[in-house]
Every structure is written in structure tokens, then in C-alpha cells.
């Protein structure tokens, strides 16, 4: 399987080391750090990693979450916040069969976790195809970073041990477009809509966030995304050719 755990701006060396240990516990070799706020070489991180020290040493660094996901076909984000806008949230038992199916088909799959103090922004959540809300108290829903990673990896391992027939019975879905490809298409569309006057600079970000949410919920297929991108490019060409 090809699974990666992505941590966005991890700040605590104890948490970072604990996540590296969890990766070793569950056979995850690829740990990616987005703009980390602590040093993976910190002694506290190394002590907490125990036999995950090699995972910690091999962890790759990326400047943005988008950069960390460019090779990923399936992306799942964890969300513990209540102010997530209209982004649909699912339980881990709903999402992990889809993750396992991707791993069995040799897809690159990412599990994304946010900052210890404020999680992932809504814009970052929209880079994923599924957003998971763990079962926790409504009064205090946000779990410690390493605890959230443990729950997600344990649920995936539970699903992995199910008979193949049970897994296939849960899933009857078509393949969806990669998140980064969708964002690239929407960036092209935003430029076109700004040029056409449909969007204004001061409202473009908010309006395009609604479009991103709509398309993520629609589970756009790769061939449908290619058609949308072709439409955008053809419209841009037509506008420029007929401009006086």
C-alpha cells in the first residue's frame, strides 16, 4: 500500500515524535511535514518516536499543503472544528473503506492532519475529497494531534482486516478527480471569471470557495474535470480573440 500521513505546521516535538511512532506501529513509511514549526531532530521528538525514529528522519518537508499533495490521488482530512462552513463531514467508518480501496488499487493516499491549535483552514479542507469528523464530545470535539492520528490509523487497520467481500459491499463508487487537479482547474476558471467580469477581486476568494465546495461534494470524475478545463480554456481563447 502507498499511504502517507501529512501534518500541517506541527508545533510540538512530543506530538511529532508520537506520530512518527504511530506510523511505525501501523506500517506507514511516508511522513510529510508542511512548514513544521518544530525541529524533527529535537530530542523530545526523537525520544517519543522510539522505533519510529527512521520515519522521523526520512520525513519530507513541503512549503504548502498543495505541494505535499501533488502526487496523491485520494486525500482525506481530519476536522475537529465546528466552524467548517458547508463542507460535509463523515465518520471514519464511512471513509476508511474508500481509503483502503484506493490503497488496494495502488493509489497514493494521504491522511491530512492540521495544526494543534486551530486545525486546517476551510481552504485546506477543500483540498481533500473526504473530511472526517472523529466521534468526540460536542462540548470539546478537538483531539490531540497524535490521538487523532492514532484513531484514524487504527480505523484503517480495522477495515484492512475485513474480508474483501465485506469491503466491496460497502463501496460502490466511481473514481474521482485528484484534488490538486481540481484546484488547478478552478484556478484557471477563477482567472477567466475575473477577466470576464463575473468575479471581482475583493469577493473572488469567497465565491470560488463555494464553487470548490460544490464540485467536491459532486465527486467530479477525471474525464468530467478534463471537459471543464477544456471549456475554460476555449472560453478564454474566444474572449481574447474577439476582444476589440
JOMO-V725434 format. One record per residue. SS is DSSP state (~ for helix, > for strand, _ for the rest). PHI is phi in whole degrees, 0 to 359 (999 if undefined). Layout:
SS | PHI
SS | PHI
This chain:
_ | 999
> | 234
> | 245
> | 236
> | 254
> | 244
> | 249
> | 264
_ | 50
_ | 297
_ | 248
_ | 255
~ | 299
~ | 295
~ | 296
~ | 298
~ | 297
~ | 296
~ | 294
~ | 300
~ | 297
~ | 299
~ | 301
~ | 295
~ | 303
_ | 252
_ | 73
_ | 264
_ | 261
> | 251
> | 248
> | 241
> | 243
> | 261
_ | 43
_ | 299
_ | 262
_ | 223
_ | 268
_ | 300
_ | 276
_ | 303
~ | 300
~ | 296
~ | 295
~ | 294
~ | 295
~ | 288
~ | 291
~ | 50
~ | 279
~ | 266
~ | 297
~ | 289
~ | 299
~ | 295
~ | 293
~ | 275
_ | 305
> | 265
> | 253
> | 224
_ | 286
_ | 223
~ | 295
~ | 303
~ | 297
~ | 289
_ | 251
_ | 298
_ | 256
_ | 261
_ | 269
> | 230
> | 228
> | 236
> | 248
> | 258
_ | 229
_ | 250
_ | 272
_ | 263
_ | 261
_ | 259
_ | 66
_ | 257
_ | 291
_ | 289
_ | 250
> | 232
_ | 280
~ | 301
~ | 291
~ | 280
~ | 267
~ | 296
~ | 299
~ | 294
~ | 297
~ | 297
~ | 299
~ | 297
~ | 296
~ | 292
_ | 267
_ | 69
_ | 282
> | 276
> | 241
> | 240
> | 253
> | 249
> | 232
_ | 267
> | 294
_ | 299
_ | 266
_ | 212
> | 66
_ | 258
_ | 289
~ | 299
~ | 297
~ | 290
~ | 299
_ | 287
_ | 278
_ | 252
_ | 270
> | 225
> | 237
> | 257
_ | 248
_ | 287
_ | 284
_ | 215
_ | 294
_ | 298
_ | 288
_ | 209
_ | 282
_ | 279
_ | 271
_ | 303
~ | 307
~ | 294
~ | 293
~ | 296
~ | 298
~ | 299
~ | 297
~ | 295
~ | 292
~ | 294
~ | 296
~ | 296
~ | 295
~ | 298
~ | 294
~ | 301
_ | 276
_ | 288
_ | 301
~ | 304
~ | 298
~ | 294
~ | 296
~ | 295
~ | 292
~ | 285
_ | 247
_ | 223
_ | 239
_ | 272
_ | 288
_ | 253
_ | 294
_ | 293
~ | 304
~ | 291
~ | 294
~ | 296
~ | 296
~ | 299
~ | 296
~ | 291
~ | 296
~ | 298
~ | 295
~ | 298
~ | 300
~ | 296
~ | 291
~ | 292
~ | 295
~ | 279
_ | 91
_ | 289
_ | 253
_ | 246
_ | 304
_ | 282
_ | 241
~ | 299
~ | 298
~ | 293
~ | 289
~ | 289
~ | 298
~ | 294
~ | 294
~ | 299
~ | 298
~ | 300
~ | 289
~ | 294
~ | 293
~ | 283
_ | 54
_ | 294
_ | 280
~ | 303
~ | 291
~ | 290
~ | 295
~ | 299
~ | 295
~ | 299
~ | 293
~ | 297
~ | 298
~ | 299
~ | 294
~ | 292
~ | 295
~ | 297
~ | 298
~ | 295
~ | 298
~ | 288
~ | 289
_ | 258
_ | 286
_ | 292
